[in-house]
């Protein structure tokens, strides 16, 4: 069950990071969830990309281990 939880958290991070980065690239003034974070466009984009990459890695790791334990059928 813990691997499925890690998979879900990873998928949420991936979706939020990718959606935020796309929104920021389309409209540089719309920072979304990171609007209060100081630093501007470069910092916001870096944080969104880092969240998307971390989410993809977590989701992949959770998926691999969930399949190994028999939960991903």
Predicted model as a PDB file, atoms N, CA, C, CB and O in Angstrom, pLDDT in the B-factor column:
MODEL        1                                                                  
ATOM      1  N   UNK A   1       0.819  -1.195   0.000  1.00 80.00           N  
ATOM      2  CA  UNK A   1       0.000   0.000   0.000  1.00 80.00           C  
ATOM      3  C   UNK A   1       0.867   1.265   0.000  1.00 80.00           C  
ATOM      4  CB  UNK A   1      -0.934  -0.005   1.207  1.00 80.00           C  
ATOM      5  O   UNK A   1       0.487   2.282  -0.581  1.00 80.00           O  
ATOM      6  N   UNK A   2       2.033   1.195   0.654  1.00 85.00           N  
ATOM      7  CA  UNK A   2       2.867   2.396   0.716  1.00 85.00           C  
ATOM      8  C   UNK A   2       3.414   2.762  -0.656  1.00 85.00           C  
ATOM      9  CB  UNK A   2       4.018   2.193   1.699  1.00 85.00           C  
ATOM     10  O   UNK A   2       3.644   3.940  -0.927  1.00 85.00           O  
ATOM     11  N   UNK A   3       3.626   1.790  -1.519  1.00 87.00           N  
ATOM     12  CA  UNK A   3       4.138   2.093  -2.860  1.00 87.00           C  
ATOM     13  C   UNK A   3       3.067   2.775  -3.706  1.00 87.00           C  
ATOM     14  CB  UNK A   3       4.625   0.808  -3.557  1.00 87.00           C  
ATOM     15  O   UNK A   3       3.375   3.650  -4.515  1.00 87.00           O  
ATOM     16  N   UNK A   4       1.828   2.381  -3.520  1.00 89.00           N  
ATOM     17  CA  UNK A   4       0.732   3.020  -4.240  1.00 89.00           C  
ATOM     18  C   UNK A   4       0.572   4.463  -3.759  1.00 89.00           C  
ATOM     19  CB  UNK A   4      -0.589   2.229  -4.047  1.00 89.00           C  
ATOM     20  O   UNK A   4       0.275   5.355  -4.553  1.00 89.00           O  
ATOM     21  N   UNK A   5       0.769   4.689  -2.465  1.00 92.00           N  
ATOM     22  CA  UNK A   5       0.706   6.047  -1.927  1.00 92.00           C  
ATOM     23  C   UNK A   5       1.819   6.911  -2.515  1.00 92.00           C  
ATOM     24  CB  UNK A   5       0.804   6.024  -0.392  1.00 92.00           C  
ATOM     25  O   UNK A   5       1.582   8.060  -2.886  1.00 92.00           O  
ATOM     26  N   UNK A   6       3.021   6.367  -2.600  1.00 92.00           N  
ATOM     27  CA  UNK A   6       4.141   7.096  -3.202  1.00 92.00           C  
ATOM     28  C   UNK A   6       3.843   7.380  -4.677  1.00 92.00           C  
ATOM     29  CB  UNK A   6       5.464   6.288  -3.058  1.00 92.00           C  
ATOM     30  O   UNK A   6       4.154   8.462  -5.174  1.00 92.00           O  
ATOM     31  N   UNK A   7       3.255   6.431  -5.365  1.00 91.00           N  
ATOM     32  CA  UNK A   7       2.870   6.609  -6.767  1.00 91.00           C  
ATOM     33  C   UNK A   7       1.874   7.755  -6.906  1.00 91.00           C  
ATOM     34  CB  UNK A   7       2.269   5.306  -7.335  1.00 91.00           C  
ATOM     35  O   UNK A   7       2.021   8.592  -7.797  1.00 91.00           O  
ATOM     36  N   UNK A   8       0.876   7.804  -6.052  1.00 94.00           N  
ATOM     37  CA  UNK A   8      -0.139   8.853  -6.119  1.00 94.00           C  
ATOM     38  C   UNK A   8       0.465  10.224  -5.820  1.00 94.00           C  
ATOM     39  CB  UNK A   8      -1.279   8.554  -5.139  1.00 94.00           C  
ATOM     40  O   UNK A   8       0.165  11.198  -6.511  1.00 94.00           O  
ATOM     41  N   UNK A   9       1.311  10.305  -4.797  1.00 95.00           N  
ATOM     42  CA  UNK A   9       1.963  11.574  -4.469  1.00 95.00           C  
ATOM     43  C   UNK A   9       2.850  12.031  -5.624  1.00 95.00           C  
ATOM     44  CB  UNK A   9       2.796  11.439  -3.176  1.00 95.00           C  
ATOM     45  O   UNK A   9       2.883  13.216  -5.954  1.00 95.00           O  
ATOM     46  N   UNK A  10       3.562  11.099  -6.232  1.00 95.00           N  
ATOM     47  CA  UNK A  10       4.397  11.426  -7.383  1.00 95.00           C  
ATOM     48  C   UNK A  10       3.585  11.940  -8.552  1.00 95.00           C  
ATOM     49  CB  UNK A  10       5.188  10.221  -7.810  1.00 95.00           C  
ATOM     50  O   UNK A  10       3.985  12.895  -9.217  1.00 95.00           O  
ATOM     51  N   UNK A  11       2.444  11.312  -8.807  1.00 96.00           N  
ATOM     52  CA  UNK A  11       1.592  11.758  -9.909  1.00 96.00           C  
ATOM     53  C   UNK A  11       1.038  13.151  -9.644  1.00 96.00           C  
ATOM     54  CB  UNK A  11       0.445  10.770 -10.131  1.00 96.00           C  
ATOM     55  O   UNK A  11       0.939  13.968 -10.560  1.00 96.00           O  
ATOM     56  N   UNK A  12       0.673  13.426  -8.385  1.00 96.00           N  
ATOM     57  CA  UNK A  12       0.183  14.761  -8.043  1.00 96.00           C  
ATOM     58  C   UNK A  12       1.270  15.821  -8.230  1.00 96.00           C  
ATOM     59  CB  UNK A  12      -0.326  14.783  -6.598  1.00 96.00           C  
ATOM     60  O   UNK A  12       1.005  16.895  -8.771  1.00 96.00           O  
ATOM     61  N   UNK A  13       2.483  15.521  -7.787  1.00 96.00           N  
ATOM     62  CA  UNK A  13       3.594  16.452  -7.975  1.00 96.00           C  
ATOM     63  C   UNK A  13       3.877  16.683  -9.457  1.00 96.00           C  
ATOM     64  CB  UNK A  13       4.850  15.928  -7.276  1.00 96.00           C  
ATOM     65  O   UNK A  13       4.127  17.811  -9.880  1.00 96.00           O  
ATOM     66  N   UNK A  14       3.836  15.619 -10.231  1.00 96.00           N  
ATOM     67  CA  UNK A  14       4.076  15.727 -11.669  1.00 96.00           C  
ATOM     68  C   UNK A  14       3.034  16.622 -12.331  1.00 96.00           C  
ATOM     69  CB  UNK A  14       4.067  14.339 -12.318  1.00 96.00           C  
ATOM     70  O   UNK A  14       3.376  17.495 -13.128  1.00 96.00           O  
ATOM     71  N   UNK A  15       1.779  16.406 -12.004  1.00 97.00           N  
ATOM     72  CA  UNK A  15       0.702  17.190 -12.609  1.00 97.00           C  
ATOM     73  C   UNK A  15       0.792  18.656 -12.193  1.00 97.00           C  
ATOM     74  CB  UNK A  15      -0.667  16.613 -12.216  1.00 97.00           C  
ATOM     75  O   UNK A  15       0.684  19.549 -13.032  1.00 97.00           O  
ATOM     76  N   UNK A  16       0.993  18.905 -10.891  1.00 95.00           N  
ATOM     77  CA  UNK A  16       1.064  20.292 -10.419  1.00 95.00           C  
ATOM     78  C   UNK A  16       2.287  21.010 -10.987  1.00 95.00           C  
ATOM     79  CB  UNK A  16       1.099  20.330  -8.885  1.00 95.00           C  
ATOM     80  O   UNK A  16       2.198  22.178 -11.366  1.00 95.00           O  
ATOM     81  N   UNK A  17       3.406  20.333 -11.045  1.00 96.00           N  
ATOM     82  CA  UNK A  17       4.613  20.949 -11.591  1.00 96.00           C  
ATOM     83  C   UNK A  17       4.495  21.244 -13.073  1.00 96.00           C  
ATOM     84  CB  UNK A  17       5.801  20.059 -11.350  1.00 96.00           C  
ATOM     85  O   UNK A  17       4.849  22.335 -13.520  1.00 96.00           O  
ATOM     86  N   UNK A  18       4.002  20.287 -13.835  1.00 96.00           N  
ATOM     87  CA  UNK A  18       3.870  20.484 -15.281  1.00 96.00           C  
ATOM     88  C   UNK A  18       2.832  21.553 -15.602  1.00 96.00           C  
ATOM     89  CB  UNK A  18       3.493  19.169 -15.965  1.00 96.00           C  
ATOM     90  O   UNK A  18       3.055  22.403 -16.465  1.00 96.00           O  
ATOM     91  N   UNK A  19       1.701  21.509 -14.908  1.00 95.00           N  
ATOM     92  CA  UNK A  19       0.650  22.500 -15.147  1.00 95.00           C  
ATOM     93  C   UNK A  19       1.129  23.897 -14.786  1.00 95.00           C  
ATOM     94  CB  UNK A  19      -0.609  22.152 -14.345  1.00 95.00           C  
ATOM     95  O   UNK A  19       0.850  24.852 -15.510  1.00 95.00           O  
ATOM     96  N   UNK A  20       1.842  24.026 -13.684  1.00 94.00           N  
ATOM     97  CA  UNK A  20       2.359  25.326 -13.276  1.00 94.00           C  
ATOM     98  C   UNK A  20       3.397  25.859 -14.239  1.00 94.00           C  
ATOM     99  CB  UNK A  20       2.948  25.239 -11.896  1.00 94.00           C  
ATOM    100  O   UNK A  20       3.404  27.049 -14.552  1.00 94.00           O  
ATOM    101  N   UNK A  21       4.275  24.990 -14.712  1.00 94.00           N  
ATOM    102  CA  UNK A  21       5.304  25.422 -15.661  1.00 94.00           C  
ATOM    103  C   UNK A  21       4.684  25.859 -16.983  1.00 94.00           C  
ATOM    104  CB  UNK A  21       6.315  24.296 -15.905  1.00 94.00           C  
ATOM    105  O   UNK A  21       5.107  26.858 -17.564  1.00 94.00           O  
ATOM    106  N   UNK A  22       3.699  25.132 -17.456  1.00 95.00           N  
ATOM    107  CA  UNK A  22       3.036  25.497 -18.711  1.00 95.00           C  
ATOM    108  C   UNK A  22       2.307  26.822 -18.554  1.00 95.00           C  
ATOM    109  CB  UNK A  22       2.051  24.393 -19.153  1.00 95.00           C  
ATOM    110  O   UNK A  22       2.361  27.676 -19.439  1.00 95.00           O  
ATOM    111  N   UNK A  23       1.624  26.991 -17.423  1.00 94.00           N  
ATOM    112  CA  UNK A  23       0.924  28.254 -17.178  1.00 94.00           C  
ATOM    113  C   UNK A  23       1.912  29.414 -17.126  1.00 94.00           C  
ATOM    114  CB  UNK A  23       0.119  28.181 -15.866  1.00 94.00           C  
ATOM    115  O   UNK A  23       1.654  30.479 -17.686  1.00 94.00           O  
ATOM    116  N   UNK A  24       3.031  29.209 -16.461  1.00 93.00           N  
ATOM    117  CA  UNK A  24       4.030  30.264 -16.332  1.00 93.00           C  
ATOM    118  C   UNK A  24       4.662  30.602 -17.682  1.00 93.00           C  
ATOM    119  CB  UNK A  24       5.110  29.848 -15.337  1.00 93.00           C  
ATOM    120  O   UNK A  24       4.943  31.769 -17.953  1.00 93.00           O  
ATOM    121  N   UNK A  25       4.885  29.613 -18.518  1.00 94.00           N  
ATOM    122  CA  UNK A  25       5.448  29.876 -19.842  1.00 94.00           C  
ATOM    123  C   UNK A  25       4.459  30.609 -20.743  1.00 94.00           C  
ATOM    124  CB  UNK A  25       5.876  28.570 -20.499  1.00 94.00           C  
ATOM    125  O   UNK A  25       4.857  31.420 -21.579  1.00 94.00           O  
ATOM    126  N   UNK A  26       3.167  30.319 -20.570  1.00 94.00           N  
ATOM    127  CA  UNK A  26       2.151  30.980 -21.387  1.00 94.00           C  
ATOM    128  C   UNK A  26       1.909  32.417 -20.938  1.00 94.00           C  
ATOM    129  CB  UNK A  26       0.847  30.197 -21.337  1.00 94.00           C  
ATOM    130  O   UNK A  26       1.689  33.304 -21.763  1.00 94.00           O  
ATOM    131  N   UNK A  27       1.952  32.643 -19.619  1.00 91.00           N  
ATOM    132  CA  UNK A  27       1.715  33.981 -19.067  1.00 91.00           C  
ATOM    133  C   UNK A  27       2.731  34.201 -17.951  1.00 91.00           C  
ATOM    134  CB  UNK A  27       0.232  34.141 -18.534  1.00 91.00           C  
ATOM    135  O   UNK A  27       2.559  33.677 -16.850  1.00 91.00           O  
ATOM    136  N   UNK A  28       3.773  34.958 -18.216  1.00 88.00           N  
ATOM    137  CA  UNK A  28       4.889  35.124 -17.284  1.00 88.00           C  
ATOM    138  C   UNK A  28       4.487  35.738 -15.946  1.00 88.00           C  
ATOM    139  CB  UNK A  28       5.945  35.975 -17.917  1.00 88.00           C  
ATOM    140  O   UNK A  28       5.213  35.584 -14.964  1.00 88.00           O  
ATOM    141  N   UNK A  29       3.362  36.422 -15.883  1.00 85.00           N  
ATOM    142  CA  UNK A  29       2.934  37.061 -14.637  1.00 85.00           C  
ATOM    143  C   UNK A  29       2.063  36.161 -13.766  1.00 85.00           C  
ATOM    144  CB  UNK A  29       2.184  38.326 -14.949  1.00 85.00           C  
ATOM    145  O   UNK A  29       1.802  36.496 -12.610  1.00 85.00           O  
ATOM    146  N   UNK A  30       1.614  35.041 -14.288  1.00 85.00           N  
ATOM    147  CA  UNK A  30       0.724  34.149 -13.552  1.00 85.00           C  
ATOM    148  C   UNK A  30       1.543  33.015 -12.937  1.00 85.00           C  
ATOM    149  CB  UNK A  30      -0.391  33.586 -14.479  1.00 85.00           C  
ATOM    150  O   UNK A  30       1.767  31.991 -13.582  1.00 85.00           O  
ATOM    151  N   UNK A  31       1.985  33.193 -11.700  1.00 85.00           N  
ATOM    152  CA  UNK A  31       2.846  32.202 -11.061  1.00 85.00           C  
ATOM    153  C   UNK A  31       2.064  31.089 -10.381  1.00 85.00           C  
ATOM    154  CB  UNK A  31       3.736  32.872 -10.054  1.00 85.00           C  
ATOM    155  O   UNK A  31       2.662  30.095  -9.968  1.00 85.00           O  
ATOM    156  N   UNK A  32       0.777  31.216 -10.253  1.00 85.00           N  
ATOM    157  CA  UNK A  32      -0.030  30.160  -9.646  1.00 85.00           C  
ATOM    158  C   UNK A  32       0.272  29.962  -8.176  1.00 85.00           C  
ATOM    159  CB  UNK A  32       0.183  28.870 -10.375  1.00 85.00           C  
ATOM    160  O   UNK A  32       0.248  30.921  -7.405  1.00 85.00           O  
ATOM    161  N   UNK A  33       0.557  28.730  -7.775  1.00 85.00           N  
ATOM    162  CA  UNK A  33       0.808  28.404  -6.374  1.00 85.00           C  
ATOM    163  C   UNK A  33       2.056  29.075  -5.812  1.00 85.00           C  
ATOM    164  CB  UNK A  33       0.930  26.919  -6.218  1.00 85.00           C  
ATOM    165  O   UNK A  33       2.143  29.303  -4.606  1.00 85.00           O  
ATOM    166  N   UNK A  34       3.001  29.388  -6.652  1.00 87.00           N  
ATOM    167  CA  UNK A  34       4.263  29.955  -6.192  1.00 87.00           C  
ATOM    168  C   UNK A  34       4.296  31.472  -6.301  1.00 87.00           C  
ATOM    169  CB  UNK A  34       5.406  29.367  -6.976  1.00 87.00           C  
ATOM    170  O   UNK A  34       5.377  32.062  -6.298  1.00 87.00           O  
ATOM    171  N   UNK A  35       3.151  32.109  -6.396  1.00 85.00           N  
ATOM    172  CA  UNK A  35       3.088  33.552  -6.571  1.00 85.00           C  
ATOM    173  C   UNK A  35       3.727  34.347  -5.451  1.00 85.00           C  
ATOM    174  CB  UNK A  35       1.685  33.967  -6.709  1.00 85.00           C  
ATOM    175  O   UNK A  35       4.222  35.448  -5.691  1.00 85.00           O  
ATOM    176  N   UNK A  36       3.731  33.828  -4.245  1.00 89.00           N  
ATOM    177  CA  UNK A  36       4.315  34.544  -3.109  1.00 89.00           C  
ATOM    178  C   UNK A  36       5.805  34.271  -2.936  1.00 89.00           C  
ATOM    179  CB  UNK A  36       3.590  34.171  -1.844  1.00 89.00           C  
ATOM    180  O   UNK A  36       6.460  34.908  -2.112  1.00 89.00           O  
ATOM    181  N   UNK A  37       6.331  33.350  -3.692  1.00 88.00           N  
ATOM    182  CA  UNK A  37       7.753  33.028  -3.600  1.00 88.00           C  
ATOM    183  C   UNK A  37       8.568  34.139  -4.261  1.00 88.00           C  
ATOM    184  CB  UNK A  37       8.056  31.652  -4.263  1.00 88.00           C  
ATOM    185  O   UNK A  37       8.332  34.467  -5.425  1.00 88.00           O  
ATOM    186  N   UNK A  38       9.522  34.722  -3.533  1.00 91.00           N  
ATOM    187  CA  UNK A  38      10.312  35.802  -4.138  1.00 91.00           C  
ATOM    188  C   UNK A  38      11.297  35.255  -5.171  1.00 91.00           C  
ATOM    189  CB  UNK A  38      11.071  36.583  -3.051  1.00 91.00           C  
ATOM    190  O   UNK A  38      11.697  34.093  -5.107  1.00 91.00           O  
ATOM    191  N   UNK A  39      11.671  36.085  -6.097  1.00 89.00           N  
ATOM    192  CA  UNK A  39      12.688  35.690  -7.062  1.00 89.00           C  
ATOM    193  C   UNK A  39      12.280  35.857  -8.496  1.00 89.00           C  
ATOM    194  CB  UNK A  39      13.062  34.296  -6.840  1.00 89.00           C  
ATOM    195  O   UNK A  39      13.142  36.015  -9.360  1.00 89.00           O  
ATOM    196  N   UNK A  40      11.012  35.829  -8.782  1.00 89.00           N  
ATOM    197  CA  UNK A  40      10.558  36.068 -10.144  1.00 89.00           C  
ATOM    198  C   UNK A  40      10.481  34.832 -11.012  1.00 89.00           C  
ATOM    199  CB  UNK A  40      11.444  37.041 -10.786  1.00 89.00           C  
ATOM    200  O   UNK A  40      10.458  33.699 -10.532  1.00 89.00           O  
ATOM    201  N   UNK A  41      10.443  35.088 -12.303  1.00 92.00           N  
ATOM    202  CA  UNK A  41      10.176  34.058 -13.308  1.00 92.00           C  
ATOM    203  C   UNK A  41      11.136  32.877 -13.243  1.00 92.00           C  
ATOM    204  CB  UNK A  41      10.236  34.663 -14.675  1.00 92.00           C  
ATOM    205  O   UNK A  41      10.699  31.726 -13.268  1.00 92.00           O  
ATOM    206  N   UNK A  42      12.426  33.141 -13.161  1.00 92.00           N  
ATOM    207  CA  UNK A  42      13.414  32.056 -13.169  1.00 92.00           C  
ATOM    208  C   UNK A  42      13.275  31.114 -11.982  1.00 92.00           C  
ATOM    209  CB  UNK A  42      14.805  32.632 -13.184  1.00 92.00           C  
ATOM    210  O   UNK A  42      13.372  29.896 -12.132  1.00 92.00           O  
ATOM    211  N   UNK A  43      13.052  31.673 -10.822  1.00 93.00           N  
ATOM    212  CA  UNK A  43      12.895  30.854  -9.614  1.00 93.00           C  
ATOM    213  C   UNK A  43      11.603  30.057  -9.679  1.00 93.00           C  
ATOM    214  CB  UNK A  43      12.913  31.734  -8.349  1.00 93.00           C  
ATOM    215  O   UNK A  43      11.581  28.872  -9.348  1.00 93.00           O  
ATOM    216  N   UNK A  44      10.525  30.707 -10.106  1.00 93.00           N  
ATOM    217  CA  UNK A  44       9.243  30.007 -10.211  1.00 93.00           C  
ATOM    218  C   UNK A  44       9.329  28.845 -11.192  1.00 93.00           C  
ATOM    219  CB  UNK A  44       8.139  30.975 -10.644  1.00 93.00           C  
ATOM    220  O   UNK A  44       8.872  27.741 -10.894  1.00 93.00           O  
ATOM    221  N   UNK A  45       9.911  29.091 -12.355  1.00 94.00           N  
ATOM    222  CA  UNK A  45      10.018  28.034 -13.358  1.00 94.00           C  
ATOM    223  C   UNK A  45      10.889  26.885 -12.860  1.00 94.00           C  
ATOM    224  CB  UNK A  45      10.585  28.593 -14.662  1.00 94.00           C  
ATOM    225  O   UNK A  45      10.569  25.717 -13.081  1.00 94.00           O  
ATOM    226  N   UNK A  46      11.984  27.216 -12.192  1.00 95.00           N  
ATOM    227  CA  UNK A  46      12.862  26.178 -11.648  1.00 95.00           C  
ATOM    228  C   UNK A  46      12.125  25.321 -10.625  1.00 95.00           C  
ATOM    229  CB  UNK A  46      14.106  26.810 -11.007  1.00 95.00           C  
ATOM    230  O   UNK A  46      12.277  24.099 -10.619  1.00 95.00           O  
ATOM    231  N   UNK A  47      11.339  25.937  -9.772  1.00 95.00           N  
ATOM    232  CA  UNK A  47      10.586  25.187  -8.763  1.00 95.00           C  
ATOM    233  C   UNK A  47       9.535  24.281  -9.403  1.00 95.00           C  
ATOM    234  CB  UNK A  47       9.914  26.149  -7.783  1.00 95.00           C  
ATOM    235  O   UNK A  47       9.368  23.134  -8.989  1.00 95.00           O  
ATOM    236  N   UNK A  48       8.831  24.790 -10.406  1.00 95.00           N  
ATOM    237  CA  UNK A  48       7.833  23.960 -11.086  1.00 95.00           C  
ATOM    238  C   UNK A  48       8.479  22.779 -11.817  1.00 95.00           C  
ATOM    239  CB  UNK A  48       7.030  24.809 -12.077  1.00 95.00           C  
ATOM    240  O   UNK A  48       7.969  21.660 -11.770  1.00 95.00           O  
ATOM    241  N   UNK A  49       9.592  23.032 -12.484  1.00 97.00           N  
ATOM    242  CA  UNK A  49      10.280  21.949 -13.192  1.00 97.00           C  
ATOM    243  C   UNK A  49      10.829  20.929 -12.194  1.00 97.00           C  
ATOM    244  CB  UNK A  49      11.424  22.513 -14.071  1.00 97.00           C  
ATOM    245  O   UNK A  49      10.756  19.725 -12.438  1.00 97.00           O  
ATOM    246  N   UNK A  50      11.373  21.398 -11.083  1.00 97.00           N  
ATOM    247  CA  UNK A  50      11.874  20.480 -10.057  1.00 97.00           C  
ATOM    248  C   UNK A  50      10.748  19.631  -9.489  1.00 97.00           C  
ATOM    249  CB  UNK A  50      12.564  21.256  -8.931  1.00 97.00           C  
ATOM    250  O   UNK A  50      10.938  18.438  -9.248  1.00 97.00           O  
ATOM    251  N   UNK A  51       9.579  20.223  -9.270  1.00 96.00           N  
ATOM    252  CA  UNK A  51       8.432  19.459  -8.766  1.00 96.00           C  
ATOM    253  C   UNK A  51       7.990  18.415  -9.789  1.00 96.00           C  
ATOM    254  CB  UNK A  51       7.257  20.402  -8.427  1.00 96.00           C  
ATOM    255  O   UNK A  51       7.654  17.290  -9.418  1.00 96.00           O  
ATOM    256  N   UNK A  52       7.988  18.778 -11.072  1.00 97.00           N  
ATOM    257  CA  UNK A  52       7.576  17.829 -12.110  1.00 97.00           C  
ATOM    258  C   UNK A  52       8.567  16.677 -12.221  1.00 97.00           C  
ATOM    259  CB  UNK A  52       7.443  18.537 -13.464  1.00 97.00           C  
ATOM    260  O   UNK A  52       8.160  15.523 -12.358  1.00 97.00           O  
ATOM    261  N   UNK A  53       9.854  16.975 -12.163  1.00 97.00           N  
ATOM    262  CA  UNK A  53      10.869  15.919 -12.251  1.00 97.00           C  
ATOM    263  C   UNK A  53      10.813  15.013 -11.016  1.00 97.00           C  
ATOM    264  CB  UNK A  53      12.282  16.537 -12.399  1.00 97.00           C  
ATOM    265  O   UNK A  53      10.875  13.789 -11.135  1.00 97.00           O  
ATOM    266  N   UNK A  54      10.696  15.621  -9.836  1.00 97.00           N  
ATOM    267  CA  UNK A  54      10.597  14.825  -8.610  1.00 97.00           C  
ATOM    268  C   UNK A  54       9.341  13.954  -8.643  1.00 97.00           C  
ATOM    269  CB  UNK A  54      10.582  15.742  -7.365  1.00 97.00           C  
ATOM    270  O   UNK A  54       9.375  12.800  -8.216  1.00 97.00           O  
ATOM    271  N   UNK A  55       8.251  14.495  -9.140  1.00 96.00           N  
ATOM    272  CA  UNK A  55       7.022  13.722  -9.248  1.00 96.00           C  
ATOM    273  C   UNK A  55       7.150  12.555 -10.212  1.00 96.00           C  
ATOM    274  CB  UNK A  55       5.893  14.612  -9.681  1.00 96.00           C  
ATOM    275  O   UNK A  55       6.657  11.461  -9.940  1.00 96.00           O  
ATOM    276  N   UNK A  56       7.808  12.786 -11.334  1.00 96.00           N  
ATOM    277  CA  UNK A  56       8.007  11.704 -12.303  1.00 96.00           C  
ATOM    278  C   UNK A  56       8.885  10.600 -11.714  1.00 96.00           C  
ATOM    279  CB  UNK A  56       8.640  12.250 -13.597  1.00 96.00           C  
ATOM    280  O   UNK A  56       8.614   9.414 -11.904  1.00 96.00           O  
ATOM    281  N   UNK A  57       9.926  10.996 -11.006  1.00 96.00           N  
ATOM    282  CA  UNK A  57      10.805  10.000 -10.385  1.00 96.00           C  
ATOM    283  C   UNK A  57      10.081   9.213  -9.297  1.00 96.00           C  
ATOM    284  CB  UNK A  57      12.042  10.680  -9.797  1.00 96.00           C  
ATOM    285  O   UNK A  57      10.210   7.991  -9.222  1.00 96.00           O  
ATOM    286  N   UNK A  58       9.319   9.912  -8.454  1.00 95.00           N  
ATOM    287  CA  UNK A  58       8.561   9.228  -7.398  1.00 95.00           C  
ATOM    288  C   UNK A  58       7.510   8.291  -7.987  1.00 95.00           C  
ATOM    289  CB  UNK A  58       7.887  10.253  -6.474  1.00 95.00           C  
ATOM    290  O   UNK A  58       7.353   7.159  -7.529  1.00 95.00           O  
ATOM    291  N   UNK A  59       6.797   8.762  -8.997  1.00 94.00           N  
ATOM    292  CA  UNK A  59       5.765   7.935  -9.615  1.00 94.00           C  
ATOM    293  C   UNK A  59       6.371   6.699 -10.271  1.00 94.00           C  
ATOM    294  CB  UNK A  59       4.979   8.746 -10.646  1.00 94.00           C  
ATOM    295  O   UNK A  59       5.813   5.606 -10.172  1.00 94.00           O  
ATOM    296  N   UNK A  60       7.498   6.864 -10.935  1.00 93.00           N  
ATOM    297  CA  UNK A  60       8.164   5.711 -11.552  1.00 93.00           C  
ATOM    298  C   UNK A  60       8.647   4.712 -10.522  1.00 93.00           C  
ATOM    299  CB  UNK A  60       9.333   6.171 -12.395  1.00 93.00           C  
ATOM    300  O   UNK A  60       8.485   3.503 -10.689  1.00 93.00           O  
ATOM    301  N   UNK A  61       9.244   5.226  -9.452  1.00 93.00           N  
ATOM    302  CA  UNK A  61       9.733   4.346  -8.384  1.00 93.00           C  
ATOM    303  C   UNK A  61       8.575   3.612  -7.714  1.00 93.00           C  
ATOM    304  CB  UNK A  61      10.524   5.155  -7.338  1.00 93.00           C  
ATOM    305  O   UNK A  61       8.645   2.404  -7.484  1.00 93.00           O  
ATOM    306  N   UNK A  62       7.508   4.351  -7.401  1.00 91.00           N  
ATOM    307  CA  UNK A  62       6.351   3.730  -6.764  1.00 91.00           C  
ATOM    308  C   UNK A  62       5.674   2.705  -7.655  1.00 91.00           C  
ATOM    309  CB  UNK A  62       5.357   4.783  -6.366  1.00 91.00           C  
ATOM    310  O   UNK A  62       5.227   1.660  -7.181  1.00 91.00           O  
ATOM    311  N   UNK A  63       5.597   3.002  -8.943  1.00 89.00           N  
ATOM    312  CA  UNK A  63       4.983   2.077  -9.882  1.00 89.00           C  
ATOM    313  C   UNK A  63       5.788   0.785 -10.000  1.00 89.00           C  
ATOM    314  CB  UNK A  63       4.843   2.733 -11.249  1.00 89.00           C  
ATOM    315  O   UNK A  63       5.226  -0.310 -10.011  1.00 89.00           O  
ATOM    316  N   UNK A  64       7.095   0.925 -10.086  1.00 90.00           N  
ATOM    317  CA  UNK A  64       7.957  -0.253 -10.208  1.00 90.00           C  
ATOM    318  C   UNK A  64       7.829  -1.151  -8.981  1.00 90.00           C  
ATOM    319  CB  UNK A  64       9.423   0.171 -10.402  1.00 90.00           C  
ATOM    320  O   UNK A  64       7.721  -2.371  -9.108  1.00 90.00           O  
ATOM    321  N   UNK A  65       7.842  -0.555  -7.813  1.00 87.00           N  
ATOM    322  CA  UNK A  65       7.763  -1.353  -6.597  1.00 87.00           C  
ATOM    323  C   UNK A  65       6.353  -1.902  -6.351  1.00 87.00           C  
ATOM    324  CB  UNK A  65       8.205  -0.522  -5.408  1.00 87.00           C  
ATOM    325  O   UNK A  65       6.202  -2.984  -5.783  1.00 87.00           O  
ATOM    326  N   UNK A  66       5.330  -1.169  -6.771  1.00 85.00           N  
ATOM    327  CA  UNK A  66       3.965  -1.664  -6.631  1.00 85.00           C  
ATOM    328  C   UNK A  66       3.746  -2.879  -7.530  1.00 85.00           C  
ATOM    329  CB  UNK A  66       2.949  -0.554  -6.968  1.00 85.00           C  
ATOM    330  O   UNK A  66       3.076  -3.834  -7.136  1.00 85.00           O  
ATOM    331  N   UNK A  67       4.309  -2.843  -8.735  1.00 85.00           N  
ATOM    332  CA  UNK A  67       4.185  -3.995  -9.628  1.00 85.00           C  
ATOM    333  C   UNK A  67       4.933  -5.194  -9.073  1.00 85.00           C  
ATOM    334  CB  UNK A  67       4.706  -3.652 -11.024  1.00 85.00           C  
ATOM    335  O   UNK A  67       4.476  -6.331  -9.186  1.00 85.00           O  
ATOM    336  N   UNK A  68       6.092  -4.929  -8.469  1.00 83.00           N  
ATOM    337  CA  UNK A  68       6.884  -6.012  -7.896  1.00 83.00           C  
ATOM    338  C   UNK A  68       6.159  -6.687  -6.734  1.00 83.00           C  
ATOM    339  CB  UNK A  68       8.234  -5.484  -7.430  1.00 83.00           C  
ATOM    340  O   UNK A  68       6.274  -7.898  -6.544  1.00 83.00           O  
ATOM    341  N   UNK A  69       5.417  -5.904  -5.963  1.00 79.00           N  
ATOM    342  CA  UNK A  69       4.719  -6.461  -4.814  1.00 79.00           C  
ATOM    343  C   UNK A  69       3.352  -7.010  -5.181  1.00 79.00           C  
ATOM    344  CB  UNK A  69       4.576  -5.417  -3.742  1.00 79.00           C  
ATOM    345  O   UNK A  69       2.650  -7.533  -4.315  1.00 79.00           O  
ATOM    346  N   UNK A  70       2.957  -6.904  -6.445  1.00 75.00           N  
ATOM    347  CA  UNK A  70       1.709  -7.489  -6.892  1.00 75.00           C  
ATOM    348  C   UNK A  70       0.525  -6.560  -6.840  1.00 75.00           C  
ATOM    349  CB  UNK A  70       1.416  -8.672  -6.094  1.00 75.00           C  
ATOM    350  O   UNK A  70      -0.604  -7.015  -7.024  1.00 75.00           O  
ATOM    351  N   UNK A  71       0.725  -5.261  -6.595  1.00 55.00           N  
ATOM    352  CA  UNK A  71      -0.370  -4.323  -6.482  1.00 55.00           C  
ATOM    353  C   UNK A  71      -0.715  -3.631  -7.799  1.00 55.00           C  
ATOM    354  CB  UNK A  71      -0.040  -3.302  -5.452  1.00 55.00           C  
ATOM    355  O   UNK A  71      -1.774  -3.012  -7.894  1.00 55.00           O  
ATOM    356  N   UNK A  72       0.126  -3.713  -8.795  1.00 49.00           N  
ATOM    357  CA  UNK A  72      -0.076  -2.956 -10.022  1.00 49.00           C  
ATOM    358  C   UNK A  72      -0.641  -3.753 -11.185  1.00 49.00           C  
ATOM    359  CB  UNK A  72       1.198  -2.362 -10.432  1.00 49.00           C  
ATOM    360  O   UNK A  72      -0.331  -3.450 -12.337  1.00 49.00           O  
ATOM    361  N   UNK A  73      -1.445  -4.743 -10.925  1.00 54.00           N  
ATOM    362  CA  UNK A  73      -1.962  -5.589 -12.015  1.00 54.00           C  
ATOM    363  C   UNK A  73      -3.202  -5.037 -12.614  1.00 54.00           C  
ATOM    364  CB  UNK A  73      -2.230  -6.975 -11.533  1.00 54.00           C  
ATOM    365  O   UNK A  73      -3.758  -5.630 -13.538  1.00 54.00           O  
TER     366      UNK A  73                                                      
ENDMDL                                                                          
END                                                                             
